[in-house]
Amino acid sequence: SGEDKVIRAIVLDLDGTLIDRNESIADRTREFLDELVEDGRLVCIATGRPFDQTIEILRKNDLGVGHGYPHGLICEERDIYFLAGDAYRSQDYWNRARRADEQRIIPLVRDFCKIAGESDAFFVNSEYLQTSRGFVELLFGNDEEAQRFCEFTESKVAAMPFRMIQNKRNVAIRSRTVGKEFALNELIRIWMLSASEVLAIGDSLNDMEMLKSGVQPATTDNGDRRIKAAVARRGGHVS
């Protein structure tokens, strides 16, 4: 209803949004994406997965290099890549700067986790993963425990250079310069679009700020109830 909104780019979360538990894209979804690309729309994946995992999922679904799209990738909720010929090319100036922001605060985050661990039960990813991926991630027993931890620590870290980003029972502790919304804003700038020309679709709490960043938001039927509520408040589509 109302005036049609112009959509020039579609940004899709991966797990729970574009792919199922078998890491497969439904045939009808793939056909629809093909139609959108043929009609001149740009497609971007925005995921918390590392680059190599994302590329492998695309390959399994006959997407990516050799298939013309997705035209852009946001991986680790931070790093930007663009499809250029036979490879995805890193947006180096952005990726190096944001990764440096994260690595700089790892010692501070580790100290925070030691204190927080005295009253809350969680697993912390290994120092190898912290170094290779660039951030500390906590694993809780369930979604509710992760949510309570984020709510309890929100005021305690308000003056810190990091924030909590929950994704189900995982809580990533990230630099305040990092998140899907920041990477998407940079991608929109490079593609010379306005946020209102972008349709963003996500289902989990790590998609929240992206969906509230001025884009046209949408979510799936399996989406987190808080995501559904936020999308509905902004007049977006809830499937």
C-alpha positions, 0 to 999 in steps of 0.5 A, spaced: 500 500 500 502 507 499 507 509 494 512 504 491 519 505 495 525 504 490 530 499 492 536 499 488 540 494 493 538 488 497 542 486 504 541 479 507 543 476 513 546 469 512 544 464 517 536 463 519 535 469 513 538 466 507 540 459 508 537 454 512 540 449 517 543 445 512 546 451 509 542 451 503 538 457 499 531 455 497 530 454 490 525 459 490 529 464 493 535 463 488 530 464 483 527 471 486 534 473 487 536 472 480 530 476 477 532 482 482 539 482 479 537 481 472 533 487 473 539 491 476 539 490 483 545 489 487 545 484 492 550 484 499 551 478 504 552 481 511 554 476 516 558 474 522 561 468 519 568 469 517 570 470 509 572 463 508 566 460 511 562 465 507 565 464 500 564 456 501 557 457 503 556 461 496 560 456 492 555 450 495 549 454 493 552 456 486 553 463 487 559 468 488 565 468 483 563 465 476 555 467 478 555 474 478 553 476 485 553 477 491 556 484 489 558 485 496 560 481 502 560 484 509 563 478 513 565 478 521 560 484 521 566 488 520 570 486 513 567 489 506 569 485 500 567 487 493 566 482 487 571 484 482 572 479 476 574 472 478 575 474 486 572 478 492 577 484 493 578 486 500 576 494 502 583 494 505 583 501 508 576 500 511 578 492 513 585 494 516 582 500 520 576 496 523 580 490 525 586 495 528 580 498 532 578 491 535 585 488 536 587 494 540 582 493 545 582 485 546 587 486 553 581 491 556 576 486 554 580 480 557 580 484 563 573 485 563 571 478 562 575 475 568 571 480 572 565 478 569 566 471 570 566 471 577 559 472 577 556 469 570 558 462 567 560 463 560 565 460 555 570 465 552 573 463 545 580 461 545 586 466 544 588 464 538 580 465 535 581 472 539 587 474 535 585 471 528 578 474 528 580 480 532 575 480 538 572 476 544 566 472 544 562 469 550 558 462 549 552 462 554 548 456 556 542 459 553 539 465 549 536 468 556 542 467 560 546 471 554 540 476 554 541 477 562 548 478 561 548 484 556 542 487 560 546 487 566 553 489 563 550 495 559 551 500 564 557 498 566 560 498 559 557 505 557 564 509 558 568 503 555 570 503 547 566 496 546 559 494 546 556 487 547 552 484 541 548 478 542 546 473 537 542 467 540 547 464 546 553 468 543 555 475 545 561 478 541 564 484 545 566 488 539 569 495 538 564 501 538 566 502 531 564 495 529 557 492 527 553 490 521 550 497 521 557 501 520 560 496 514 553 497 511 553 505 511 560 504 508 558 500 503 552 504 501 557 510 501 561 506 496 555 504 491 553 511 492 546 510 494 542 512 500 540 508 506 532 509 504 534 505 497 536 499 501 532 493 503 536 490 509 533 483 511 535 479 518 533 475 523 537 476 530 539 481 535 546 482 531 542 485 525 538 490 530 542 496 529 543 495 521 535 494 521 534 501 524 540 504 520 535 508 515 534 502 511 528 499 509 527 493 514 524 486 513 525 480 517 523 473 517 517 469 521 523 465 525 526 472 527 527 474 534 521 477 537 525 483 538 527 484 531 520 483 529 517 488 533 523 493 531 521 492 524 514 493 525 515 499 529 519 502 523 513 500 518 518 494 515 515 487 512 515 481 517 514 475 513 
